[in-house]
Amino acid sequence: MWLRVELLKSIWHAFTALDVDQRGKVSKSQLKVLSHSLCTVMKVPHDPVALEEHFKDDNKGPLSNQGYMPYLNTFILDKVREDFDVMEFNKMCWTLCYKKNLGNKHLLISDDDGFKVWCIFNFLSEEKYPLVIITEEIEYFLRKLWEAMGSRWSEEKFSDYKMQLNTKSNRLSAWELIELVGMGYFSKGMNSHTLSMGINEVFQELILDVLKQGYMMKKGHKRKNWTERWFVLRPSSVSYYVCEDLLEKKGDIILDRGCCVESLPDKEGKKCLFIIKCTDKSFEISVSDKKKKQEWIQAIQTCIQLLRLGLPSPHREARLRRRELRQRQQAEEDELTERMKRLQAASESKQRQLEDMRKKMEETAAQAAAEEHRRKATQLDLQDRYKLDLEREKMVRQQMEEQVAQKSSELEQYLQRVRELEDMYHRLQEALEDERQAKQDEEAMHQVQARLLEEETAKRAELEQIHLQQQRALCQTEAEKQELVAERLAKERDLQAAMLQLDRLEKERQGALEQYQEVSRKLERAANKTKTWKDKVTKHEGLVRLIQPGDKGPQRITNWGPASFTDAELELRKKLWQARKDQGQ
């Protein structure tokens, strides 16, 4: 899956390079050339007829990348196998796009180094288009580059550069990253050869999956002689070459889940030995010192462990972890932002409430000031009108002071009534809760009554059935009289038992009715209590008007259906049955 994603990144660069007007569209002739080049490099059979058929409705004019993407996926990427040269594919896409974007810019690095930085950008960039690399990945790449060059990382300088990025969009394109490395912003004082070697080492680790490399001695399988080879460790293999230019490969050690690596004691004049055991063959290797031996053993063990766990190479796994961490941090930031918005909205609501309260207080103060102004005007008028009557003026002044005291007393009473009203609200809620509980008890009693009514209906039907059976027994011949007498006696006993059962059910019904009446009285008391508190609230506020339930009297339990009859009808049927019984004897 990662292969297709990385292939699409390189193809995107090539496609945008062909988009001269930057409108997201490329002509059909250019798409034909691009498709043929992709098929050639990726060893996919090219079908020009399929391209014509795919765009048959648009024979003239440019074609959008949205229209080209289905063709690319269906006719090229779906047919790709992993036996093609990915570097050659990247070289082709790089050739199509780098001249347009870099142009005549004078860089300290060569085009080959620029291509390697471009590949590293595609590896570290986000999987969104247009492709960009964020600050964290830029720092990760630069740190690795500085480690490869053997230089000390300058945290202060990168912090200054990060501040400059924040003024932009906090991210870079591929060409901006190449300019950052090629212009020597972070590599002042270093020669271009050291920078090129550092880029090459990071390229080999991230892109070519080279985890470790170096010279070691290997024991031959046939002649058993020791030969120096340049070893290159990748996630699934250890390749060895004649020298470090990698031109002549001598063999591969394929790593799988069954492989293991072990340390060996010194022998045959060789020190620092270890062995790589594979399924079909083992390889004895000697290094120059114990530190390198431990490093190689640990690196190979790490690769085998990753193969056993089914995980990608370490730097790919680290890239996935960094992305997951950023996604979690982004989710946490979004959640924090949403929470801050809710808190801000609540704060604004509280602020509006405080503003409303302030306005009300100002209105009250204005009314009090107006009242005071009117009072003073009245006093002045009284002084002007009744200058000669000093006694009356004193009385008026005394009355005004009493009014002020009365207003203060009324204000205290009003505050007391407000507190009492709040207490009444709490009690009203308790009364409503009692009323709701009483209604639930009433509903439970209704269910009990319904169950008893069903049982009574069943027993009445059974009694009617017994009575019909007795009538049919009386119509039989006289010869079966003795047998019928015994059967009748048994039926009478059953009838008596049924009557006792009916009486018991009647008593249970009466008990349920009494419980229902008790629940009704509780409901009525709760309703009266609610009504009392409502009347008190209405008296203080004049605003509360609640609808209270009416009184419910005890209801008579009735039975409906084919076997239903009243108590009088039951008594009449008993008498008829007794008369027929006497006649039969």
C-alpha positions as CSV (number, residue, x, y, z in Angstrom):
1,M,0.0,0.0,0.0
2,W,2.8,2.4,0.8
3,L,4.4,1.8,-2.6
4,R,1.3,3.1,-4.4
5,V,1.2,6.2,-2.2
6,E,4.8,7.0,-2.8
7,L,4.5,6.4,-6.6
8,L,1.6,8.8,-6.7
9,K,3.7,11.5,-5.0
10,S,6.3,11.3,-7.7
11,I,3.7,11.2,-10.5
12,W,2.0,14.3,-8.9
13,H,5.3,16.2,-9.3
14,A,5.5,15.2,-13.0
15,F,1.9,16.0,-13.6
16,T,2.1,19.5,-12.0
17,A,5.3,20.2,-14.1
18,L,3.2,19.5,-17.3
19,D,0.5,21.9,-16.0
20,V,1.9,25.0,-17.5
21,D,-1.1,27.3,-16.7
22,Q,-1.4,25.9,-13.2
23,R,-5.1,25.2,-13.7
24,G,-4.9,21.5,-12.7
25,K,-5.2,20.5,-16.4
26,V,-2.9,18.8,-18.9
27,S,-3.4,18.3,-22.6
28,K,-4.1,14.8,-24.0
29,S,-0.8,14.7,-26.0
30,Q,1.2,15.4,-22.8
31,L,-0.8,12.7,-21.0
32,K,0.0,10.2,-23.7
33,V,3.7,10.9,-23.4
34,L,3.5,10.8,-19.5
35,S,1.6,7.5,-19.6
36,H,3.9,5.9,-22.1
37,S,7.0,6.9,-20.0
38,L,5.4,5.6,-16.8
39,C,4.5,2.3,-18.5
40,T,8.0,1.9,-19.9
41,V,9.8,2.6,-16.6
42,M,7.4,0.5,-14.5
43,K,7.4,-2.4,-17.0
44,V,3.6,-2.2,-17.7
45,P,2.3,-2.9,-21.2
46,H,1.1,0.4,-22.6
47,D,-2.3,0.5,-24.3
48,P,-2.8,3.8,-26.2
49,V,-6.3,2.6,-27.3
50,A,-7.4,2.5,-23.6
51,L,-6.3,6.1,-23.2
52,E,-8.2,7.2,-26.3
53,E,-11.2,5.2,-25.1
54,H,-11.0,6.7,-21.6
55,F,-11.0,10.3,-22.9
56,K,-13.2,9.7,-26.0
57,D,-15.7,12.4,-24.9
58,D,-13.0,15.1,-24.9
59,N,-11.0,14.8,-28.0
60,K,-9.9,18.4,-27.9
61,G,-8.7,20.7,-25.2
62,P,-7.0,20.0,-21.8
63,L,-8.0,17.2,-19.5
64,S,-8.3,17.4,-15.8
65,N,-6.2,15.5,-13.3
66,Q,-9.5,14.1,-11.8
67,G,-10.1,12.5,-15.2
68,Y,-6.6,11.2,-15.4
69,M,-6.5,9.6,-12.0
70,P,-9.0,6.8,-12.7
71,Y,-7.1,5.9,-15.9
72,L,-3.8,6.0,-13.9
73,N,-5.1,3.7,-11.2
74,T,-6.9,1.2,-13.6
75,F,-4.5,0.9,-16.5
76,I,-1.1,1.5,-14.9
77,L,-0.9,1.3,-11.1
78,D,-3.1,-1.8,-10.8
79,K,-0.8,-3.7,-13.1
80,V,2.4,-2.7,-11.4
81,R,4.6,-5.4,-10.0
82,E,7.6,-4.9,-7.6
83,D,10.2,-6.0,-10.1
84,F,10.8,-2.6,-11.7
85,D,13.5,-0.1,-10.7
86,V,11.9,2.5,-8.4
87,M,15.0,4.7,-8.6
88,E,14.7,4.8,-12.4
89,F,11.0,5.7,-12.0
90,N,11.8,8.5,-9.6
91,K,14.6,9.8,-11.9
92,M,12.1,10.0,-14.8
93,C,9.6,12.0,-12.7
94,W,12.5,14.2,-11.4
95,T,13.6,14.9,-14.9
96,L,10.2,16.1,-15.9
97,C,9.8,18.6,-13.0
98,Y,13.1,19.8,-11.6
99,K,14.1,22.2,-14.4
100,K,10.8,24.0,-14.3
101,N,10.9,24.5,-10.5
102,L,14.6,25.1,-9.9
103,G,15.5,26.9,-13.1
104,N,18.7,28.8,-13.0
105,K,19.1,29.0,-9.2
106,H,22.7,28.6,-8.1
107,L,22.8,25.9,-5.4
108,L,25.7,24.5,-3.4
109,I,24.6,21.0,-4.2
110,S,24.5,19.1,-7.5
111,D,21.4,18.0,-9.4
112,D,22.0,14.4,-8.1
113,D,22.0,15.7,-4.5
114,G,18.9,17.7,-5.3
115,F,17.2,14.5,-6.6
116,K,18.1,12.7,-3.3
117,V,16.6,15.6,-1.3
118,W,13.5,15.5,-3.5
119,C,13.1,11.7,-2.8
120,I,13.5,12.3,0.9
121,F,10.9,15.1,0.7
122,N,8.4,12.6,-1.0
123,F,9.1,10.1,1.8
124,L,8.6,12.6,4.7
125,S,5.8,14.7,3.2
126,E,2.2,14.5,4.3
127,E,-0.2,12.3,2.2
128,K,-2.2,15.4,1.1
129,Y,-2.0,17.4,-2.1
130,P,-0.4,19.8,-2.8
131,L,2.5,18.0,-1.2
132,V,4.2,19.8,1.7
133,I,6.6,18.9,4.6
134,I,5.8,20.2,8.0
135,T,8.2,21.6,10.6
136,E,8.6,18.4,12.7
137,E,9.7,16.4,9.6
138,I,12.0,19.2,8.4
139,E,13.7,19.1,11.8
140,Y,13.9,15.3,11.7
141,F,15.6,15.5,8.2
142,L,18.0,18.2,9.2
143,R,19.0,16.5,12.4
144,K,19.8,13.3,10.5
145,L,21.7,15.3,7.9
146,W,23.8,17.0,10.6
147,E,24.5,13.7,12.4
148,A,25.6,12.2,9.0
149,M,28.0,15.2,8.5
150,G,29.3,14.9,12.1
151,S,28.3,18.4,13.1
152,R,26.6,19.7,16.2
153,W,23.0,20.6,15.8
154,S,22.1,24.2,16.4
155,E,18.8,24.4,18.2
156,E,18.8,28.2,18.5
157,K,19.3,28.7,14.7
158,F,16.5,26.3,13.9
159,S,14.2,28.0,16.4
160,D,14.8,31.3,14.6
161,Y,14.1,29.6,11.3
162,K,10.9,28.0,12.8
163,M,9.7,31.5,13.7
164,Q,10.2,32.6,10.1
165,L,8.2,29.5,9.0
166,N,5.3,30.4,11.4
167,T,4.9,33.7,9.5
168,K,4.3,31.7,6.4
169,S,2.3,28.5,6.5
170,N,4.6,26.4,8.9
171,R,5.5,24.1,6.0
172,L,7.7,23.8,2.8
173,S,7.3,22.5,-0.7
174,A,9.9,20.1,-2.2
175,W,11.6,23.0,-4.1
176,E,11.7,25.2,-1.0
177,L,13.3,22.3,1.0
178,I,16.0,21.8,-1.8
179,E,16.7,25.6,-1.7
180,L,17.0,25.4,2.1
181,V,19.6,22.7,1.9
182,G,21.3,24.0,-1.3
183,M,21.6,27.6,-0.2
184,G,23.6,26.7,2.8
185,Y,21.4,28.3,5.4
186,F,22.3,25.7,8.0
187,S,25.6,24.5,6.5
188,K,27.7,27.7,6.5
189,G,31.4,26.8,6.9
190,M,31.0,23.3,5.4
191,N,32.3,22.4,2.0
192,S,30.0,21.0,-0.6
193,H,31.6,17.5,-0.5
194,T,30.8,17.0,3.2
195,L,27.2,18.2,2.5
196,S,26.9,15.8,-0.5
197,M,28.2,12.9,1.6
198,G,25.6,13.7,4.4
199,I,22.8,13.9,1.9
200,N,23.9,10.6,0.4
201,E,24.0,8.8,3.8
202,V,20.5,10.1,4.8
203,F,19.2,9.1,1.3
204,Q,20.6,5.6,1.7
205,E,19.0,5.1,5.1
206,L,15.5,6.6,4.4
207,I,15.0,5.8,0.7
208,L,17.3,2.8,0.0
209,D,16.5,1.2,3.5
210,V,20.2,0.9,4.3
211,L,20.3,0.4,8.0
212,K,24.1,-0.2,8.4
213,Q,27.1,-0.6,6.1
214,G,30.9,-1.2,6.3
215,Y,33.8,-3.4,5.6
216,M,34.0,-6.9,7.3
217,M,35.7,-10.2,6.7
218,K,33.6,-13.1,5.4
219,K,34.5,-16.8,5.4
220,G,34.0,-18.6,2.1
221,H,31.8,-21.7,1.8
222,K,34.0,-23.7,-0.6
223,R,37.6,-22.7,-0.1
224,K,37.1,-21.6,3.6
225,N,39.2,-18.5,3.0
226,W,38.6,-15.1,4.6
227,T,37.8,-12.2,2.2
228,E,37.1,-8.6,3.0
229,R,33.7,-7.4,1.6
230,W,31.6,-4.2,1.9
231,F,28.4,-5.3,3.7
232,V,25.1,-3.4,3.4
233,L,22.3,-4.2,5.8
234,R,18.7,-3.7,4.7
235,P,15.4,-4.7,6.5
236,S,15.2,-8.1,4.8
237,S,18.8,-8.8,3.5
238,V,22.5,-8.4,4.0
239,S,24.2,-7.8,0.7
240,Y,28.0,-7.9,0.3
241,Y,30.0,-6.2,-2.5
242,V,33.7,-6.1,-3.6
243,C,34.0,-2.5,-2.4
244,E,31.9,0.4,-1.3
245,D,31.1,1.7,-4.8
246,L,28.4,-1.1,-4.9
247,L,29.2,-1.9,-8.6
248,E,30.0,-5.6,-8.2
249,K,27.7,-7.5,-5.9
250,K,29.0,-10.9,-4.6
251,G,25.9,-12.2,-2.9
252,D,23.0,-11.7,-0.6
253,I,22.1,-13.1,2.9
254,I,18.3,-13.3,2.9
255,L,16.8,-12.6,6.3
256,D,13.5,-14.2,7.4
257,R,11.7,-15.2,10.6
258,G,13.8,-18.3,11.0
259,C,17.2,-16.6,10.9
260,C,19.2,-15.9,13.9
261,V,22.6,-14.2,14.7
262,E,25.0,-15.4,17.4
263,S,28.4,-14.5,18.7
264,L,31.3,-16.9,18.2
265,P,34.6,-17.3,20.1
266,D,37.9,-16.4,18.5
267,K,39.4,-19.1,16.2
268,E,41.7,-19.5,13.2
269,G,43.4,-16.3,14.2
270,K,40.3,-14.3,13.7
271,K,38.7,-12.2,16.4
272,C,35.3,-10.6,17.0
273,L,33.4,-13.3,15.2
274,F,29.7,-13.8,14.8
275,I,27.5,-16.1,12.6
276,I,24.3,-15.5,10.7
277,K,22.3,-18.7,10.6
278,C,19.7,-19.0,7.8
279,T,17.5,-21.9,6.8
280,D,19.9,-23.4,4.2
281,K,23.2,-21.8,5.0
282,S,25.3,-20.1,7.7
283,F,27.7,-17.2,7.3
284,E,30.7,-16.6,9.5
285,I,31.8,-12.9,9.7
286,S,34.7,-11.1,11.5
287,V,34.9,-7.4,12.3
288,S,37.7,-5.2,13.5
289,D,36.6,-4.6,17.1
290,K,34.1,-5.6,19.7
291,K,32.1,-2.4,19.4
292,K,31.4,-2.9,15.7
293,K,30.6,-6.6,16.4
294,Q,28.0,-5.6,18.9
295,E,26.5,-3.0,16.6
296,W,26.2,-5.4,13.7
297,I,24.7,-8.2,15.9
298,Q,22.2,-5.8,17.4
299,A,21.2,-4.3,14.0
300,I,20.7,-7.7,12.4
301,Q,18.7,-8.9,15.4
302,T,16.5,-5.8,15.1
303,C,15.8,-6.6,11.4
304,I,14.9,-10.2,12.2
305,Q,12.6,-9.2,15.1
306,L,10.8,-6.7,12.8
307,L,10.3,-9.5,10.2
308,R,8.9,-11.7,12.9
309,L,6.5,-9.0,14.0
310,G,5.6,-8.1,10.4
311,L,6.6,-4.5,10.8
312,P,8.3,-2.2,8.2
313,S,11.8,-0.8,8.5
314,P,12.7,1.2,11.6
315,H,12.6,4.6,10.0
316,R,9.2,3.8,8.3
317,E,7.9,2.7,11.6
318,A,9.2,5.9,13.2
319,R,7.5,7.9,10.5
320,L,4.2,6.2,11.2
321,R,4.5,6.8,14.9
322,R,5.3,10.5,14.3
323,R,2.2,10.8,12.1
324,E,0.0,9.0,14.7
325,L,1.4,11.3,17.4
326,R,0.7,14.4,15.3
327,Q,-2.8,13.1,14.6
328,R,-3.4,12.5,18.3
329,Q,-2.1,15.9,19.2
330,Q,-4.2,17.5,16.5
331,A,-7.3,15.7,17.9
332,E,-6.4,16.9,21.4
333,E,-6.0,20.4,20.2
334,D,-9.3,20.3,18.3
335,E,-11.0,19.0,21.5
336,L,-9.3,21.7,23.6
337,T,-10.4,24.4,21.1
338,E,-14.0,23.1,21.1
339,R,-13.9,23.1,24.9
340,M,-12.5,26.6,25.0
341,K,-15.3,27.7,22.6
342,R,-17.9,26.2,24.9
343,L,-16.3,27.9,27.9
344,Q,-16.1,31.2,26.0
345,A,-19.8,30.9,25.0
346,A,-20.7,30.2,28.7
347,S,-18.6,33.1,29.8
348,E,-20.3,35.4,27.2
349,S,-23.7,34.2,28.5
350,K,-22.7,34.9,32.1
351,Q,-21.4,38.3,30.9
352,R,-24.7,39.1,29.3
353,Q,-26.6,38.0,32.4
354,L,-24.3,40.3,34.5
355,E,-24.9,43.1,32.0
356,D,-28.7,42.6,32.2
357,M,-28.4,42.7,36.0
358,R,-26.3,45.8,35.9
359,K,-28.9,47.5,33.6
360,K,-31.7,46.5,35.9
361,M,-29.8,47.9,38.8
362,E,-29.1,51.1,36.9
363,E,-32.8,51.4,36.0
364,T,-33.7,50.8,39.7
365,A,-31.2,53.5,40.7
366,A,-32.6,55.8,38.1
367,Q,-36.1,55.2,39.4
368,A,-35.0,55.8,43.0
369,A,-33.2,59.0,41.9
370,A,-36.4,60.2,40.0
371,E,-38.4,59.3,43.1
372,E,-36.0,61.3,45.2
373,H,-36.1,64.2,42.8
374,R,-39.9,64.2,42.9
375,R,-39.8,64.0,46.7
376,K,-37.5,67.0,46.9
377,A,-39.6,68.9,44.4
378,T,-42.6,68.2,46.5
379,Q,-40.8,69.4,49.6
380,L,-39.7,72.6,47.9
381,D,-43.3,73.1,46.7
382,L,-44.6,72.6,50.1
383,Q,-42.0,74.9,51.6
384,D,-43.0,77.6,49.0
385,R,-46.7,77.1,49.5
386,Y,-46.8,76.8,53.2
387,K,-44.0,79.0,54.5
388,L,-46.3,80.3,57.3
389,D,-47.4,76.9,58.5
390,L,-44.3,75.5,60.1
391,E,-46.1,72.8,62.0
392,R,-47.7,71.4,58.9
393,E,-44.3,71.3,57.2
394,K,-42.9,69.3,60.1
395,M,-45.7,66.8,59.8
396,V,-45.2,66.4,56.1
397,R,-41.5,65.9,56.6
398,Q,-42.2,63.3,59.3
399,Q,-44.6,61.5,56.9
400,M,-42.0,61.4,54.2
401,E,-39.5,59.9,56.6
402,E,-42.0,57.3,57.6
403,Q,-42.6,56.5,53.9
404,V,-38.9,56.0,53.4
405,A,-38.8,53.7,56.4
406,Q,-41.8,51.9,55.1
407,K,-40.1,51.5,51.7
408,S,-37.1,50.0,53.4
409,S,-39.3,47.7,55.4
410,E,-41.2,46.7,52.2
411,L,-37.9,46.0,50.5
412,E,-36.9,43.7,53.4
413,Q,-40.2,42.0,53.2
414,Y,-39.9,41.6,49.5
415,L,-36.5,40.0,49.9
416,Q,-37.9,37.7,52.6
417,R,-40.8,36.8,50.3
418,V,-38.3,36.0,47.5
419,R,-36.4,33.6,49.9
420,E,-39.7,32.1,51.0
421,L,-40.7,31.7,47.4
422,E,-37.5,29.8,46.6
423,D,-38.2,27.6,49.5
424,M,-41.7,27.1,48.3
425,Y,-40.3,26.1,44.9
426,H,-38.2,23.4,46.4
427,R,-41.2,22.1,48.4
428,L,-43.3,22.2,45.3
429,Q,-40.8,20.1,43.5
430,E,-40.9,17.6,46.4
431,A,-44.7,17.6,46.3
432,L,-44.7,17.0,42.6
433,E,-42.3,14.1,43.1
434,D,-44.7,12.6,45.7
435,E,-47.5,13.0,43.3
436,R,-45.5,11.3,40.5
437,Q,-44.7,8.4,42.9
438,A,-48.4,8.2,43.9
439,K,-49.4,7.9,40.2
440,Q,-46.8,5.2,39.7
441,D,-48.4,3.3,42.7
442,E,-51.8,3.8,41.2
443,E,-50.6,2.4,37.9
444,A,-49.2,-0.7,39.7
445,M,-52.6,-1.2,41.5
446,H,-54.3,-1.0,38.1
447,Q,-52.1,-3.8,36.8
448,V,-52.9,-5.9,39.9
449,Q,-56.6,-5.4,39.5
450,A,-56.3,-6.3,35.8
451,R,-54.5,-9.6,36.7
452,L,-57.2,-10.5,39.3
453,L,-59.9,-9.7,36.9
454,E,-58.4,-12.1,34.3
455,E,-58.2,-14.8,37.0
456,E,-61.8,-14.3,38.0
457,T,-62.9,-14.5,34.3
458,A,-61.0,-17.8,33.9
459,K,-62.7,-19.2,37.1
460,R,-66.1,-18.1,36.0
461,A,-65.6,-19.8,32.6
462,E,-64.5,-23.0,34.4
463,L,-67.6,-22.8,36.6
464,E,-69.9,-22.4,33.6
465,Q,-68.2,-25.4,32.0
466,I,-68.8,-27.5,35.1
467,H,-72.4,-26.5,35.2
468,L,-72.9,-27.4,31.5
469,Q,-71.3,-30.8,32.1
470,Q,-73.7,-31.4,35.0
471,Q,-76.7,-30.5,32.8
472,R,-75.5,-33.0,30.1
473,A,-75.0,-35.7,32.8
474,L,-78.7,-35.3,34.1
475,C,-80.0,-35.9,30.5
476,Q,-78.5,-39.4,30.3
477,T,-80.4,-42.6,30.9
478,E,-81.6,-43.8,34.2
479,A,-79.4,-46.9,33.9
480,E,-76.3,-44.6,34.4
481,K,-77.9,-42.9,37.4
482,Q,-75.7,-44.5,40.0
483,E,-72.6,-43.8,38.1
484,L,-73.8,-40.2,37.5
485,V,-74.5,-39.8,41.1
486,A,-70.9,-40.6,42.0
487,E,-69.7,-38.4,39.2
488,R,-72.1,-35.7,40.3
489,L,-70.8,-35.9,43.8
490,A,-67.3,-35.4,42.4
491,K,-68.5,-32.5,40.4
492,E,-70.1,-31.0,43.4
493,R,-66.8,-31.2,45.3
494,D,-65.1,-29.6,42.3
495,L,-67.9,-27.0,42.3
496,Q,-67.4,-26.3,46.0
497,A,-63.7,-26.0,45.5
498,A,-64.3,-23.6,42.6
499,M,-66.7,-21.6,44.8
500,L,-64.1,-21.4,47.5
501,Q,-61.5,-20.4,44.9
502,L,-64.0,-17.8,43.6
503,D,-64.6,-16.5,47.2
504,R,-60.8,-16.3,47.7
505,L,-60.4,-14.3,44.5
506,E,-63.3,-12.0,45.6
507,K,-61.4,-11.4,48.9
508,E,-58.2,-10.7,47.0
509,R,-60.1,-8.3,44.8
510,Q,-61.6,-6.6,47.8
511,G,-58.1,-6.3,49.3
512,A,-56.7,-4.9,46.0
513,L,-59.6,-2.5,45.9
514,E,-58.8,-1.4,49.5
515,Q,-55.2,-0.9,48.5
516,Y,-56.3,1.0,45.5
517,Q,-58.5,3.2,47.7
518,E,-55.5,3.7,50.0
519,V,-53.3,4.7,47.0
520,S,-56.1,7.0,45.9
521,R,-56.2,8.7,49.3
522,K,-52.4,9.1,49.2
523,L,-52.8,10.6,45.7
524,E,-55.5,12.9,46.9
525,R,-53.4,14.0,49.9
526,A,-50.4,14.6,47.6
527,A,-52.7,16.6,45.2
528,N,-54.1,18.6,48.2
529,K,-50.5,19.2,49.4
530,T,-49.5,20.3,45.9
531,K,-52.6,22.5,45.7
532,T,-51.7,24.0,49.0
533,W,-48.2,24.9,47.9
534,K,-49.5,26.1,44.6
535,D,-52.0,28.4,46.4
536,K,-49.1,29.7,48.5
537,V,-47.0,30.3,45.4
538,T,-49.9,32.0,43.7
539,K,-50.5,34.1,46.7
540,H,-46.9,35.4,46.6
541,E,-46.3,35.6,42.9
542,G,-49.7,35.6,41.2
543,L,-48.0,33.7,38.3
544,V,-48.1,30.0,39.1
545,R,-51.1,28.3,37.7
546,L,-50.8,24.5,37.7
547,I,-53.3,22.0,36.5
548,Q,-54.0,19.5,39.3
549,P,-55.7,16.1,38.8
550,G,-59.4,15.6,39.8
551,D,-60.5,13.4,42.6
552,K,-60.8,9.8,41.6
553,G,-63.4,7.6,43.4
554,P,-63.2,3.9,43.7
555,Q,-64.1,2.2,40.5
556,R,-66.1,-1.0,40.3
557,I,-64.3,-4.0,38.8
558,T,-66.4,-5.5,36.0
559,N,-66.0,-8.4,33.6
560,W,-67.0,-8.4,30.0
561,G,-67.2,-11.4,27.7
562,P,-69.4,-14.4,26.9
563,A,-69.2,-15.8,30.4
564,S,-69.9,-12.5,32.3
565,F,-73.0,-12.1,34.7
566,T,-73.9,-10.1,37.7
567,D,-74.2,-11.3,41.3
568,A,-78.0,-11.5,41.0
569,E,-77.8,-13.6,37.9
570,L,-75.3,-15.9,39.7
571,E,-77.7,-16.4,42.6
572,L,-80.6,-17.1,40.2
573,R,-78.5,-19.7,38.3
574,K,-77.5,-21.3,41.6
575,K,-81.2,-21.7,42.6
576,L,-82.1,-23.2,39.2
577,W,-79.2,-25.7,39.5
578,Q,-80.2,-26.7,43.0
579,A,-83.9,-27.2,41.9
580,R,-82.7,-29.5,39.0
581,K,-80.5,-31.4,41.5
582,D,-83.4,-32.0,43.8
583,Q,-85.6,-33.2,41.0
584,G,-83.0,-35.6,39.9
585,Q,-82.8,-37.2,43.3
